[in-house]
Amino acid sequence: MNELKQELKALIIETLKLEETTPESIDDEQPLFGEGLGLDSIDALELTVAVERRYRLSIGDEQVGRRAFASLSSLASFVAENRQDRAAAV
């Protein structure tokens, strides 16, 4: 799971072009949106597309997305449970 979290941190930084952010500065439990990492609705769309493509999964609706993107830990759990090609993603 730690390897997946590191992958997701790198994906977030790369996808959203957060050049000032390092993987180490993203706390696993901090909120990704609002007060935590400070992402917004545009970031949510970009990140959703990137995660769906990378891990070949679908984030069905807004409710699922809110739970999945609550924190890095929740995103890692969601990806681990729902990705289609586990071998390629790890």
C-alpha positions in Angstrom: 0.0 0.0 0.0 2.9 2.4 0.7 4.2 1.9 -2.9 0.7 2.7 -4.2 0.5 5.9 -2.0 3.9 7.0 -3.4 2.6 6.4 -7.0 -0.5 8.4 -6.3 1.4 11.3 -4.8 3.6 11.4 -7.9 0.6 11.2 -10.1 -1.1 14.1 -8.2 2.0 16.3 -8.5 2.6 15.5 -12.2 -1.1 15.7 -13.3 -1.7 19.0 -11.5 1.7 20.5 -12.1 2.3 21.1 -8.4 6.0 22.0 -8.9 6.4 23.4 -5.4 5.0 20.2 -3.8 7.0 17.1 -3.0 5.6 13.6 -2.3 6.9 13.9 1.3 4.9 17.1 1.8 1.6 15.3 1.1 0.3 13.8 4.3 -1.6 10.6 3.8 -4.5 11.7 6.0 -4.9 15.4 5.1 -7.8 16.4 2.9 -6.9 16.7 -0.8 -9.4 19.5 -1.3 -10.1 22.7 0.6 -7.9 23.3 3.6 -5.7 20.3 3.1 -3.7 20.2 -0.2 -6.0 22.9 -1.5 -7.2 21.4 -4.7 -10.3 22.7 -6.3 -13.1 21.4 -8.7 -11.0 21.7 -11.8 -8.2 19.8 -10.1 -10.8 17.1 -9.2 -11.7 16.7 -12.9 -8.1 16.4 -14.0 -7.2 14.0 -11.2 -10.3 11.8 -11.8 -9.3 11.4 -15.4 -5.7 10.6 -14.6 -6.6 8.1 -11.9 -9.2 6.4 -14.1 -6.8 6.1 -17.0 -3.8 5.0 -15.0 -5.5 2.4 -13.0 -8.3 1.5 -15.5 -11.1 2.0 -13.1 -14.3 4.1 -13.0 -15.3 6.7 -10.4 -19.0 6.2 -10.9 -20.5 9.4 -9.5 -19.8 12.4 -7.3 -20.6 10.6 -4.0 -18.0 7.9 -4.9 -15.5 10.6 -5.9 -16.0 12.5 -2.7 -15.2 9.4 -0.6 -12.3 8.3 -2.8 -10.7 11.7 -2.9 -11.2 12.6 0.8 -7.5 11.9 1.5 -4.5 10.2 -0.1 -5.2 7.1 2.1 -8.8 6.9 1.0 -7.7 7.3 -2.6 -5.1 4.5 -2.3 -7.8 2.2 -0.7 -10.2 3.0 -3.5 -7.6 2.3 -6.2 -6.5 -0.9 -4.5 -10.0 -2.2 -4.4 -11.1 -1.2 -7.9 -8.3 -1.2 -10.3 -8.5 -3.5 -13.3 -4.9 -4.4 -13.9 -3.2 -4.8 -10.5 0.1 -6.2 -11.9 0.6 -3.2 -14.2 -0.3 -0.6 -11.6 2.0 -1.9 -8.9 
